[in-house]
Amino acid sequence: MDRELGSGYLLAPSILSADFARLGEEVERVVEAGCEVIHVDVMDNHYVPNLTIGPLVCAAIRPHTRAILDIHLMVRPVDALVPLFARAGADIISFHPEASDHPDRTLALIREQGCRAGLSFNPATPLAHLDHAMDRLDLILVMSVNPGFGGQSFIPSAFEKIAEVRQRIDRHRERTGRDIRLEVDGGIKPDNIRAVADAGADIFVAGSAIFGAADADGGYRGVVGRMRAALMAELEWRAA
């Protein structure tokens, strides 16, 4: 756990939307543009209707960046993959509670492997799974689309869920002094990222919104800069 999540807003491009023919270069370019986290969507064609990235891809990315590797497991079962991704260089591993027979045991396994642990919530997944898990969590991921495919539109009802998770995190911090990061994934782009931040998120996953908006030179400073500007406007609004 040598790469710290720190504080403040973090941008997490999802490589699901990157050009896989030049994946290492894509990772380097989004980090050069100012992104601190690389989000890796792992789909198994069982828990979700798609098949994507395995530990070997994660291991191939690791030498290209010191950014945080954020692994989102959309798989069933979960536990067998945790050590594989940990060895491949993961910093954070999140999974869906309904995909594990024993979520508490899976959270403990992730931490035993030296990674930060997260729980991921689909739009219809109840937050009651958090009732007995907050002390084992470093991150909570709220899906603002139904998982399985990139390029979907943000589901507006996610705002209420994000706000409720933020309240739970704030109460946990007041009681324990320990913070948990709130990540949102799905349909985030420059014109709605501020509203997502207003609801309580502090890590923002964006796939096609970033990788589909390359600069003329192939970099991503333009779109990342627009997202940063929207977040700074949010900070200025709060301070006013």
C-alpha positions in Angstrom: 0.0 0.0 0.0 2.8 2.4 -0.8 0.8 4.6 -3.2 -1.4 6.8 -1.0 -4.9 7.9 -2.0 -4.3 11.1 -0.1 -7.1 13.7 -0.1 -8.9 15.8 -2.7 -10.4 14.9 -6.0 -8.9 12.2 -8.1 -9.5 11.4 -11.8 -9.6 7.7 -12.7 -9.6 7.0 -16.5 -11.1 3.5 -17.3 -8.8 1.7 -19.7 -11.9 -0.2 -20.9 -12.2 2.6 -23.4 -8.5 3.0 -24.3 -6.8 1.8 -27.5 -5.6 -1.6 -26.5 -3.2 -1.7 -29.4 -1.1 1.0 -27.5 -2.3 0.5 -24.0 1.0 1.4 -22.2 1.1 4.7 -24.2 -2.5 5.5 -23.4 -1.8 5.0 -19.7 1.2 7.2 -19.8 -0.7 10.0 -21.6 -3.6 10.2 -19.2 -1.2 10.3 -16.3 0.8 13.1 -18.1 -2.5 14.9 -18.4 -3.0 14.9 -14.7 -4.9 11.7 -13.8 -3.8 10.0 -10.6 -5.6 6.7 -10.8 -5.9 4.1 -13.6 -9.2 2.2 -13.3 -9.2 -1.4 -14.6 -12.7 -2.9 -15.3 -12.5 -6.7 -14.9 -15.5 -8.5 -16.4 -16.0 -12.3 -16.6 -18.9 -12.9 -18.9 -20.8 -14.5 -16.0 -21.4 -11.8 -13.4 -21.7 -9.2 -16.2 -22.3 -9.8 -20.0 -18.8 -9.0 -21.2 -15.2 -10.3 -21.1 -12.4 -7.9 -20.6 -9.1 -7.8 -18.7 -7.1 -10.3 -16.7 -4.1 -10.1 -14.3 -1.6 -10.3 -17.2 -2.9 -7.0 -18.6 -2.6 -5.4 -15.1 1.0 -6.7 -14.8 1.8 -5.3 -18.3 0.5 -1.8 -17.3 2.3 -1.7 -13.9 5.8 -0.9 -15.3 4.4 2.1 -17.3 3.1 4.1 -14.4 3.4 5.0 -10.7 -0.3 5.9 -10.7 -2.7 4.0 -8.5 -4.0 0.9 -10.2 -7.7 0.6 -9.2 -9.0 -2.9 -10.0 -12.8 -3.2 -10.2 -13.8 -6.9 -10.1 -17.1 -7.6 -11.9 -16.7 -11.3 -11.5 -18.1 -14.3 -9.7 -16.5 -15.9 -7.7 -14.1 -13.3 -6.5 -11.6 -14.7 -4.1 -9.4 -16.7 -6.5 -8.7 -13.6 -8.5 -7.7 -11.4 -5.6 -4.1 -12.8 -5.1 -3.5 -12.8 -8.9 -4.3 -9.1 -9.2 -2.4 -8.2 -6.1 0.7 -9.9 -7.5 0.1 -8.1 -10.8 0.5 -4.7 -9.1 -3.0 -3.7 -7.9 -3.2 -1.0 -5.3 -7.0 -1.1 -4.8 -9.3 -4.1 -5.4 -13.1 -3.6 -5.3 -15.8 -6.2 -5.8 -19.6 -6.5 -5.6 -20.9 -7.9 -2.4 -23.5 -10.1 -4.1 -20.7 -11.8 -6.1 -19.0 -13.1 -2.9 -20.3 -15.8 -0.6 -18.6 -14.1 2.3 -17.9 -10.4 1.6 -16.2 -9.9 5.0 -13.8 -12.7 4.3 -13.1 -11.3 0.8 -12.3 -7.8 2.2 -9.9 -9.4 4.7 -8.2 -11.3 1.9 -7.7 -8.2 -0.2 -6.0 -6.5 2.7 -3.9 -9.6 3.5 -2.6 -9.3 0.0 -1.4 -5.8 0.6 -4.1 -3.9 -1.3 -6.8 -1.4 -0.3 -10.3 -2.9 -0.2 -13.5 -1.6 -1.7 -17.1 -2.6 -2.1 -18.9 -1.8 -5.4 -22.7 -1.1 -5.6 -24.9 -1.5 -8.7 -27.8 0.9 -9.1 -30.2 -1.7 -7.5 -27.8 -3.1 -4.8 -28.9 -2.0 -1.3 -26.5 -0.1 0.9 -27.3 -2.4 3.8 -24.1 -4.4 2.8 -22.2 -1.5 4.4 -23.8 -1.9 7.8 -21.1 -4.3 9.1 -18.2 -3.5 6.6 -17.2 0.1 7.1 -14.2 -0.7 9.3 -12.7 -2.9 6.6 -13.2 -0.5 3.7 -10.8 2.0 2.1 -13.2 2.8 -0.8 -16.8 2.6 -1.8 -17.7 2.5 -5.5 -21.1 3.6 -6.6 -22.1 2.5 -10.1 -24.0 5.2 -11.9 -24.7 2.8 -14.8 -25.5 -0.9 -14.8 -22.2 -2.7 -15.1 -21.1 -4.6 -18.2 -20.4 -2.1 -20.9 -18.6 1.2 -21.4 -20.1 4.3 -22.9 -23.4 4.3 -21.0 -25.3 7.4 -19.8 -25.3 8.5 -16.2 -28.4 7.3 -14.3 -29.8 10.3 -12.4 -31.1 8.3 -9.5 -27.4 7.6 -8.6 -27.2 11.1 -7.1 -29.3 10.0 -4.2 -27.3 6.9 -3.6 -24.0 8.9 -3.7 -25.3 11.4 -1.2 -26.4 8.6 1.2 -23.0 6.9 1.0 -21.3 10.3 1.7 -23.4 10.6 4.8 -22.4 7.1 6.0 -18.7 7.9 5.3 -18.9 11.2 7.2 -20.6 9.5 10.2 -17.9 6.8 10.1 -15.1 9.5 10.0 -16.7 11.4 12.9 -16.9 8.2 15.0 -13.5 6.7 14.1 -11.3 9.4 12.7 -10.8 7.2 9.6 -11.8 8.3 6.1 -13.1 6.2 3.2 -12.9 7.3 -0.4 -16.2 7.6 -2.5 -15.7 6.7 -6.1 -18.4 7.0 -8.8 -18.2 5.1 -12.1 -20.5 5.5 -15.2 -21.4 8.3 -17.6 -19.1 10.9 -16.0 -18.0 13.7 -18.3 -17.0 17.4 -18.1 -20.6 18.7 -18.0 -21.8 16.5 -15.1 -18.7 15.9 -13.0 -19.4 18.9 -10.8 -22.8 17.6 -9.9 -21.3 14.3 -9.0 -18.8 16.0 -6.7 -21.7 18.1 -5.2 -23.4 14.8 -4.3 -20.3 13.7 -2.4 -17.9 11.8 -4.7 -14.2 12.4 -4.6 -12.9 9.9 -7.2 -14.3 10.0 -10.7 -14.1 7.2 -13.2 -14.4 8.2 -16.8 -13.8 6.0 -19.8 -15.1 7.1 -23.2 -15.4 10.7 -22.0 -11.6 10.8 -21.7 -10.3 8.3 -24.2 -12.8 9.4 -26.8 -11.7 13.0 -26.6 -8.0 13.0 -27.5 -6.1 16.1 -28.3 -4.7 16.6 -31.8 -1.3 15.2 -30.6 -3.0 12.2 -29.1 -2.8 13.4 -25.5 -5.6 14.1 -23.1 -4.8 17.4 -21.5 -7.8 19.1 -23.0 -10.6 16.9 -21.6 -8.8 16.3 -18.3 -8.3 20.1 -18.0 -12.0 20.6 -18.6 -12.9 18.1 -15.8 -10.4 19.7 -13.5 -11.8 23.2 -14.2 -15.3 22.0 -13.4 -14.1 20.5 -10.1 -12.3 23.7 -9.2 -15.5 25.7 -9.9 -17.2 23.3 -7.5 -14.5 24.1 -4.8 -14.8 27.8 -5.4 -18.6 27.6 -5.1 -18.3 25.8 -1.8 -15.9 28.4 -0.5 -18.0 31.4 -1.5 
